[in-house]
Amino acid sequence: MNLNKDIKVLVVDDSVGIRLAAKKIMVNLGFNNTVVAEDGDVALEMLLKEPYDLVIADWNMPRMSGLELLVEMRKNEKIKDTPFLLATGDEEQETLVKAIKAGANYYMKKPYDAKILLERIEHIFEFRDKIKQRKETKKPVKPLPR
C-alpha cells in the first residue's frame, strides 16, 4: 500500500515515557507530523481546534480514557470520522469488544512495536479507501485479511 506519511497524527497517552517512545517510533516510520497529548481531555481540545488524520490513544488514562475520548469523537460531527487506533496493555476480550462497538478502527497491544504499528495504520487507511471506493462504485467490499 502506498501510505501517505504526511498525515497529521495525534498520540494520546498519560505516560510521558510512552508518549515520547510512541512519537519516536512514528517519526522513525516516517510520520514526521506526529504530536502528543497527555490525556483524552487535552486530545479532545486539540481535535476540536484543528483536524488530525489519525488518533492513536491509550485505553487506560485518568480524567478521560481512550474509550471515553473515542465515544466523544464519534458523537461530534466535526471529528466523528477521524480514524482511531486504540492501544492497550489489556488483553481482555471485553475491552476489545467495547472498543470496536464504540467505533475504534483498530487496536493494538502495548508496548508499541514499530512493525505492528505500521501494519495497523496501513490496515486502517486501506480499509477506509476500500469503503470509499465501495460508496463510489456501490460494490460490496471484501474484508481485509488480518
C-alpha positions in Angstrom: 0.0 0.0 0.0 1.2 3.5 -0.8 0.5 5.2 2.5 0.7 8.9 2.8 3.1 9.5 5.7 2.5 13.3 5.6 -0.7 12.7 7.6 -1.2 14.5 10.9 -1.1 12.0 13.8 -2.1 12.6 17.4 -0.7 10.2 20.0 -2.5 10.2 23.4 -1.0 8.6 26.5 -0.8 9.6 30.1 2.7 8.2 30.5 5.3 10.7 29.3 7.8 7.9 28.6 5.3 6.0 26.4 4.3 9.3 24.6 7.9 10.1 23.8 8.6 6.5 22.7 5.5 6.3 20.5 6.3 9.7 18.9 9.9 8.5 18.2 8.6 5.3 16.6 6.2 7.3 14.5 8.9 9.6 13.3 11.3 6.7 12.6 8.5 5.2 10.5 8.3 8.5 8.5 5.3 10.1 10.2 7.0 13.4 10.9 3.8 15.3 11.6 3.1 13.5 14.9 2.1 15.4 18.0 1.3 14.1 21.5 -1.3 14.8 24.2 -1.2 13.6 27.9 -4.9 12.6 28.2 -8.2 12.4 26.5 -9.3 15.9 27.7 -6.3 17.6 26.1 -6.7 15.4 23.0 -10.3 16.3 22.5 -9.5 20.1 22.8 -6.8 19.6 20.2 -9.0 17.7 17.9 -11.7 20.3 18.0 -9.2 23.1 17.3 -7.6 21.5 14.2 -8.0 18.4 12.1 -6.0 15.3 12.5 -5.8 12.3 10.2 -5.3 9.6 12.8 -5.6 9.3 16.6 -3.6 6.7 18.5 -4.8 6.6 22.1 -4.1 4.6 25.2 -7.1 2.8 26.7 -6.4 3.5 30.4 -5.8 7.1 31.3 -7.0 9.4 34.1 -9.5 12.2 33.5 -10.7 10.9 30.1 -9.8 7.4 29.0 -9.1 6.4 25.4 -12.6 4.8 25.2 -14.2 8.0 26.5 -12.3 10.0 24.0 -13.4 7.7 21.2 -17.0 8.0 22.3 -16.8 11.8 22.4 -15.2 11.9 19.0 -17.8 9.7 17.4 -20.6 12.0 18.8 -19.0 15.1 17.3 -19.9 15.8 13.6 -16.6 17.6 13.1 -14.3 14.7 14.2 -16.5 11.6 14.0 -14.8 10.1 11.0 -11.2 10.6 12.3 -9.5 7.1 12.2 -8.8 5.8 15.7 -6.3 3.2 16.8 -6.7 2.1 20.4 -3.5 0.9 22.2 -3.9 -1.2 25.3 -2.0 -3.5 27.6 -5.3 -5.2 28.4 -5.9 -8.5 26.5 -9.5 -8.9 27.8 -11.9 -9.7 25.0 -14.5 -7.4 26.7 -12.1 -4.5 26.3 -11.7 -5.1 22.6 -15.4 -5.6 22.1 -16.1 -2.3 23.8 -13.6 -0.5 21.6 -14.9 -1.9 18.4 -18.5 -1.2 19.4 -17.5 2.4 20.2 -16.1 2.9 16.8 -12.4 2.1 17.0 -10.9 1.4 13.6 -8.3 -1.0 15.0 -6.5 -1.8 18.2 -3.0 -3.0 19.2 -1.4 -4.3 22.3 1.2 -2.2 24.1 4.1 -1.8 24.3 4.3 -0.2 20.8 6.1 -2.3 18.2 7.1 -0.4 15.0 6.3 -3.2 12.6 2.8 -3.9 14.1 2.0 -0.2 14.5 2.7 0.4 10.8 0.7 -2.7 9.8 -2.3 -1.4 11.8 -2.1 2.1 10.3 -1.8 0.7 6.8 -4.9 -1.5 7.6 -6.9 1.4 8.8 -6.3 3.5 5.7 -6.5 0.6 3.3 -9.9 -0.4 4.7 -11.1 3.3 4.6 -10.1 3.5 1.0 -12.0 0.4 0.2 -15.1 1.8 1.9 -14.8 5.0 0.0 -14.4 3.0 -3.2 -17.4 0.9 -2.4 -19.5 4.1 -1.9 -18.4 5.4 -5.2 -18.9 2.2 -7.2 -21.7 0.7 -5.0 -19.9 -2.6 -5.0 -19.5 -4.7 -1.8 -16.2 -4.6 -0.1 -14.4 -7.8 1.0 -13.0 -7.6 4.5 -9.2 -7.3 4.6 -7.3 -10.3 5.9 -5.8 -9.9 9.4 
